Amino acid sequence: MSTIHSKHDPKPKQLRVWQLVLIDLLVIGLGLNLFALVHIVFPQQAKSTPQVISALPTAAVPVAEPLSTTAYPEAEATASLPGATAEPTSEPIVYDGMFDEKFHDKFTDGEVIADETSYRSRNINVTYTEVSEPGLLYHVADIYVRDLKFLRTAFGRGEYAKGNEHLVDMSSRCQAVAAISGDHYNARYEGIVVRNGVLYRETRFDDVCLLLDDGSMVTMTDRELDMDAVKTMGVYQAWAFGPMLLDENGQVMSEFNSSVTRNNPRSAIGYVEPGHYVFIQVDGRIPASNGITMQGLSQLFYDLGCVRAFNLDGGASAGFTWQGTLVSYPYGRPVSDCIYVTDSEEAAD
């Protein structure tokens, strides 16, 4: 017996396979977008509102005393020495930078003197050294700045939380004479972020390094960090990765707030005194260099005269550029930020 269907009771049509696949893809895409909005975009936007917490001091503002006066004892005044007399000068010396008077012999009158291993100008004095030892290869930038504004940080793609960028591209865009990879803040939601005097994030994450706008540097644990004080004490840069590499007396450490203390590629920043800083980047995981332990890195900074030092993101993020060229091993991982020194007034303002 045949079955008769009324025109008012048509047989349901079945969706084709490609239509089902398309619907599934649309549903999955919608779900992924909702997940990204809830778990990534909204939290990041909530944390990314910048707050200006410090302004760079001008030439008319005196530089504050270093945090540890014992580390940098003041020289005895010449006039107080027996038989000493002050020699009159025909014209007063005029300084127009924070550290002009302190390091007047480090800078030029305006000309740029540069070669393969040094760069000297009216604004900065940087010496680059590549050190090769059995099983170890590392890069050092010894830095003097006339004004703190020439020691800066940059975000990948030029904006906070916008994305990552290769170090060589970032440093070229910023007209950096020397640059190292930063603390890769974008790889986590925790950790204070202050860049060029602007507060972007104020959550805690392990050890902290603060570069103050008088040029001094302090390192501390996250529990020692007073977030309210940060907003009033004149913080120019703040990095949260670590660990700190020298103790409160500027001595080599043997124990660190880190589980990754074995040999590794490293990037780190050191501080000798206001206006004088050191970048170190250590290659590793290659035949020419096994990397360096955390204690070995601590020793390097101590040997270079630093009294504060802080480890930054290393491993495949470690990188160092000199005059626009990547001189470290090209690991290839893009990074979210860098620390650099520039001679450009435009880039520094």
GIZIZI-V906405 format. One record per residue. N is the residue number from 1. RES is the residue in one small letter. PSI is psi in whole degrees, 0 to 359 (999 if undefined). Layout:
BEGIN
N & RES & PSI
N & RES & PSI
END
This chain:
BEGIN
1 & m & 130
2 & s & 152
3 & t & 128
4 & i & 126
5 & h & 132
6 & s & 152
7 & k & 344
8 & h & 358
9 & d & 66
10 & p & 156
11 & k & 129
12 & p & 137
13 & k & 141
14 & q & 139
15 & l & 142
16 & r & 161
17 & v & 317
18 & w & 330
19 & q & 320
20 & l & 318
21 & v & 318
22 & l & 316
23 & i & 316
24 & d & 317
25 & l & 319
26 & l & 318
27 & v & 316
28 & i & 316
29 & g & 318
30 & l & 319
31 & g & 317
32 & l & 320
33 & n & 319
34 & l & 320
35 & f & 315
36 & a & 319
37 & l & 315
38 & v & 320
39 & h & 344
40 & i & 301
41 & v & 308
42 & f & 313
43 & p & 320
44 & q & 318
45 & q & 324
46 & a & 333
47 & k & 355
48 & s & 5
49 & t & 115
50 & p & 146
51 & q & 128
52 & v & 119
53 & i & 351
54 & s & 154
55 & a & 140
56 & l & 137
57 & p & 147
58 & t & 177
59 & a & 335
60 & a & 348
61 & v & 125
62 & p & 147
63 & v & 134
64 & a & 158
65 & e & 147
66 & p & 153
67 & l & 325
68 & s & 100
69 & t & 337
70 & t & 334
71 & a & 334
72 & y & 72
73 & p & 139
74 & e & 137
75 & a & 146
76 & e & 136
77 & a & 136
78 & t & 323
79 & a & 340
80 & s & 351
81 & l & 145
82 & p & 130
83 & g & 0
84 & a & 141
85 & t & 145
86 & a & 129
87 & e & 127
88 & p & 149
89 & t & 149
90 & s & 326
91 & e & 142
92 & p & 146
93 & i & 128
94 & v & 124
95 & y & 142
96 & d & 26
97 & g & 161
98 & m & 320
99 & f & 18
100 & d & 308
101 & e & 320
102 & k & 320
103 & f & 42
104 & h & 333
105 & d & 356
106 & k & 340
107 & f & 161
108 & t & 177
109 & d & 358
110 & g & 334
111 & e & 155
112 & v & 126
113 & i & 109
114 & a & 147
115 & d & 200
116 & e & 338
117 & t & 4
118 & s & 155
119 & y & 121
120 & r & 133
121 & s & 191
122 & r & 336
123 & n & 326
124 & i & 162
125 & n & 111
126 & v & 131
127 & t & 126
128 & y & 133
129 & t & 130
130 & e & 124
131 & v & 124
132 & s & 121
133 & e & 166
134 & p & 116
135 & g & 10
136 & l & 130
137 & l & 124
138 & y & 163
139 & h & 135
140 & v & 134
141 & a & 118
142 & d & 118
143 & i & 130
144 & y & 136
145 & v & 140
146 & r & 324
147 & d & 145
148 & l & 336
149 & k & 344
150 & f & 353
151 & l & 110
152 & r & 173
153 & t & 157
154 & a & 150
155 & f & 149
156 & g & 135
157 & r & 15
158 & g & 9
159 & e & 145
160 & y & 132
161 & a & 21
162 & k & 334
163 & g & 184
164 & n & 162
165 & e & 149
166 & h & 140
167 & l & 318
168 & v & 325
169 & d & 319
170 & m & 315
171 & s & 326
172 & s & 318
173 & r & 327
174 & c & 3
175 & q & 47
176 & a & 136
177 & v & 318
178 & a & 144
179 & a & 147
180 & i & 158
181 & s & 149
182 & g & 218
183 & d & 6
184 & h & 52
185 & y & 330
186 & n & 353
187 & a & 357
188 & r & 166
189 & y & 347
190 & e & 159
191 & g & 130
192 & i & 140
193 & v & 109
194 & v & 124
195 & r & 123
196 & n & 41
197 & g & 11
198 & v & 130
199 & l & 122
200 & y & 329
201 & r & 142
202 & e & 32
203 & t & 165
204 & r & 148
205 & f & 103
206 & d & 210
207 & d & 156
208 & v & 145
209 & c & 126
210 & l & 127
211 & l & 114
212 & l & 161
213 & d & 7
214 & d & 3
215 & g & 352
216 & s & 160
217 & m & 140
218 & v & 148
219 & t & 150
220 & m & 169
221 & t & 164
222 & d & 330
223 & r & 336
224 & e & 348
225 & l & 124
226 & d & 104
227 & m & 324
228 & d & 321
229 & a & 326
230 & v & 324
231 & k & 352
232 & t & 348
233 & m & 0
234 & g & 61
235 & v & 126
236 & y & 317
237 & q & 147
238 & a & 128
239 & w & 142
240 & a & 95
241 & f & 283
242 & g & 185
243 & p & 173
244 & m & 148
245 & l & 346
246 & l & 146
247 & d & 183
248 & e & 343
249 & n & 8
250 & g & 22
251 & q & 159
252 & v & 140
253 & m & 154
254 & s & 344
255 & e & 139
256 & f & 154
257 & n & 66
258 & s & 147
259 & s & 356
260 & v & 76
261 & t & 354
262 & r & 181
263 & n & 130
264 & n & 159
265 & p & 144
266 & r & 151
267 & s & 139
268 & a & 159
269 & i & 142
270 & g & 163
271 & y & 125
272 & v & 307
273 & e & 168
274 & p & 124
275 & g & 353
276 & h & 117
277 & y & 167
278 & v & 131
279 & f & 138
280 & i & 131
281 & q & 127
282 & v & 126
283 & d & 156
284 & g & 173
285 & r & 26
286 & i & 160
287 & p & 325
288 & a & 344
289 & s & 130
290 & n & 2
291 & g & 194
292 & i & 149
293 & t & 165
294 & m & 321
295 & q & 323
296 & g & 322
297 & l & 321
298 & s & 317
299 & q & 321
300 & l & 312
301 & f & 321
302 & y & 316
303 & d & 334
304 & l & 4
305 & g & 11
306 & c & 149
307 & v & 349
308 & r & 145
309 & a & 150
310 & f & 129
311 & n & 138
312 & l & 188
313 & d & 132
314 & g & 219
315 & g & 226
316 & a & 354
317 & s & 342
318 & a & 130
319 & g & 157
320 & f & 129
321 & t & 146
322 & w & 118
323 & q & 46
324 & g & 359
325 & t & 135
326 & l & 113
327 & v & 347
328 & s & 173
329 & y & 132
330 & p & 87
331 & y & 329
332 & g & 352
333 & r & 123
334 & p & 151
335 & v & 161
336 & s & 349
337 & d & 165
338 & c & 165
339 & i & 134
340 & y & 163
341 & v & 135
342 & t & 155
343 & d & 2
344 & s & 121
345 & e & 322
346 & e & 315
347 & a & 333
348 & a & 344
349 & d & 999
END
